[in-house]
Amino acid sequence: MVITGVALLVVAIVVVALAPRGLTRWAWTIDRPRTALVAWSAAVVVGVLGFIGGITLVVLSGRPSDDPFGVADSPTHGVHLVVAVAAVVAFVIAVRVRPGAEHAAVREAIHSGVAPRRLVDGTIVAVVEADHALACAVPGRSGGVLLSTGLTARLDEDELDAVVAHESAHLRGRHASVVAVAESIERTVPWVPGARAMARSSRVLVEFAADDAAARRVGADALARAVRAADPDSALSAVRIARLQRR
Ligand SMILES: [Zn+2]
């Protein structure tokens, strides 16, 4: 039992130490963003379960199976057990995803009825008056896609379809939750190597994944033109356009 526990701990440490190196340095993640996102999730699951399972097996080794925590010997053992379970529950609560205030504001904008709306493949697309170029996806039953007139004025129809397809892909892929979980883990355990790398990497990978989904629906060319028109100066846009042109 001790050997299995130690082996689990070693596996967890190796995965938590090596996953961020591999997943931030390997160029394949740019071409296979969905695989990379799954690999990040797998690393988190293996890391967390490995640590909990490994420590449990080491602590319980040699204990009688009918009372492994020795609660019958001393009530303080029971208290320790409750504290340990409470610590795990506190961690889970700390990691839970909370929607931001800006999400409520965007939801309000989508449903206020002020913005002209249409339904595209079952998703509400609303357009608000604003000079700057804006496109965002708000998840949830009352969510949808919000665009600004500053963006719609700059884009041709096929480019606009590409932007809507990109934002809809964020909704279908539950990308907001993927990023929120990664950012929540970063806030909860910032000292774990790779927690920050995972949050940063996830934010970029979901953009690539949404681009791939949108390119399959409306074509990479229209999406590349839309990205260039909407956000011409950012480094991320340059990488996104280069990826789309390689397709
Ligand atoms: Zn996006």
Boltz pocket constraint, residues with backbone or C-beta under 6 A from the ligand:
constraints:
  - pocket:
      binder: B
      contacts: [[A, 166], [A, 167], [A, 170], [A, 206], [A, 207], [A, 210]]
      max_distance: 6.0
